[in-house]
Amino acid sequence: MPGFGNRLNDDEVAALASFVRSGWTNNASAVTAADVKAVRATIGAHE
C-alpha cells in the first residue's frame, strides 16, 4: 500500500486520528499536531 504521509499535514492527521479515536462512544483524548510531528520524527519518512 503506498504511503500517504506526504499528502496530509500534521493538523490534518491529528484531526483524522482524533476523529477515529473518539468514534463509537470512545472517550480517547484528542491527538495534537505536536503529537503527529513527534511520531513522524521518530519513525522517519516512509514514502
N, C-alpha and C positions, 0 to 999 in steps of 0.2 A: 504494500500500500504506500503510495507516495506521501511524503510529508506535506504538511500544510502550515507549519510553524511560521514560515516566512510570509504567509498571507494574512495572518491575524496579528495585530499589535497586542501589547501586554494588557491594555484596557479591555480589548475585545475578548481575549482569552479569559481574563478574570471574570467578565460578565457572564460568559458562557459557562465557565466552571461553577460560578455561584448559582446560576440557574439550575444546573444539573444537581448540585449538592442540596438545593432546597426543595427539589421536587418530591412528590409522593409523601408529603407531610413530614419530611425530614427537617430537623432543626439545626443543620450544619451552619457554621459561621461562613460569612462571605469570604471570597478569595479576592485579594487586592492585586493591583498591578505590580506592587513591590514583591508580592509572593511569586508571581509569574516570572518576574525578572530574575529573582534569586534561583528559581528552578532552572530557568534557561541557562543561567551562568554555570550552574552545577553540572547539567547534562551536556552542555555544549550544543552546537548547531547540528541538527540531524536533518539534512535536506535530501 
